[in-house]
Amino acid sequence: MAPSDTGLVADALPAEPYTWSARDARRGAVAGLVLLAPMAIVSFILYLTTERAAACLMNGEQCSAWPGAWIYGGFFAAAVLGVLAVNWPERWARSGGARALTVLFQWGAQLIMAAAILS
């Protein structure tokens, strides 16, 4: 029986782990930039539908525990990191995982921004 005929899931997996290419990282960065403003708007709309938001708007009580700087900082950090990852110079391409790491930081900043808005 050949190794590929065992029916195991491990036989279907590639021999080498997948690594992000420059195109994959650029697509992730573009997706993050496209979704940045809608993510902020939807998070804010969802926040406004809570009782806590009503109490905050009407009485100034129970407002967010996160400082506003976290929201703005997360938004601008995600924007800057996204633009950097999209326009990554090709001469820096030898640093393979750096662009992918920049995209991961971009998405992390976006998620922090959304969490700060929703809290």
Backbone hydrogen bonds, N-H to C=O, Kabsch-Sander energy under -0.5 kcal/mol:
donor,donor_aa,acceptor,acceptor_aa,energy
5,D,2,A,-1.9
6,T,3,P,-1.0
11,D,8,L,-0.8
12,A,8,L,-0.5
12,A,9,V,-1.4
13,L,9,V,-0.7
25,A,21,S,-2.2
26,R,22,A,-2.3
27,R,23,R,-2.5
28,G,24,D,-2.2
29,A,25,A,-2.2
30,V,26,R,-2.6
31,A,27,R,-2.6
32,G,28,G,-1.9
33,L,29,A,-2.3
34,V,30,V,-2.7
35,L,31,A,-2.0
36,L,32,G,-0.7
36,L,33,L,-0.5
37,A,33,L,-0.6
39,M,35,L,-2.2
40,A,36,L,-1.9
41,I,37,A,-2.6
42,V,38,P,-2.9
43,S,39,M,-2.1
44,F,40,A,-2.1
45,I,41,I,-2.5
46,L,42,V,-2.7
47,Y,43,S,-2.1
48,L,44,F,-2.2
49,T,45,I,-0.8
49,T,46,L,-0.6
50,T,47,Y,-1.6
54,A,50,T,-1.5
55,A,51,E,-2.4
56,C,52,R,-2.0
57,L,53,A,-2.8
58,M,54,A,-2.6
59,N,55,A,-2.1
60,G,55,A,-0.8
60,G,56,C,-0.9
61,E,55,A,-1.5
65,A,119,S,-0.5
70,W,67,P,-1.6
71,I,67,P,-0.7
72,Y,68,G,-2.2
73,G,69,A,-2.9
74,G,70,W,-2.2
75,F,71,I,-2.2
76,F,72,Y,-2.8
77,A,73,G,-2.6
78,A,74,G,-2.2
79,A,75,F,-2.2
80,V,76,F,-2.7
81,L,77,A,-2.7
82,G,78,A,-2.2
83,V,79,A,-2.4
84,L,80,V,-2.4
85,A,81,L,-2.4
86,V,82,G,-2.3
87,N,83,V,-2.2
88,W,85,A,-0.8
92,W,89,P,-1.4
93,A,90,E,-1.6
95,S,92,W,-2.1
96,G,94,R,-1.5
98,A,95,S,-2.7
99,R,95,S,-0.5
100,A,96,G,-0.6
101,L,97,G,-2.5
102,T,98,A,-2.1
103,V,99,R,-2.1
104,L,100,A,-2.1
105,F,101,L,-2.3
106,Q,102,T,-2.2
107,W,103,V,-2.5
108,G,104,L,-2.1
109,A,105,F,-2.5
110,Q,106,Q,-2.1
111,L,107,W,-2.3
112,I,108,G,-2.2
113,M,109,A,-2.3
114,A,110,Q,-2.4
115,A,111,L,-2.4
116,A,112,I,-2.4
117,I,113,M,-2.1
118,L,114,A,-2.5
119,S,115,A,-1.3
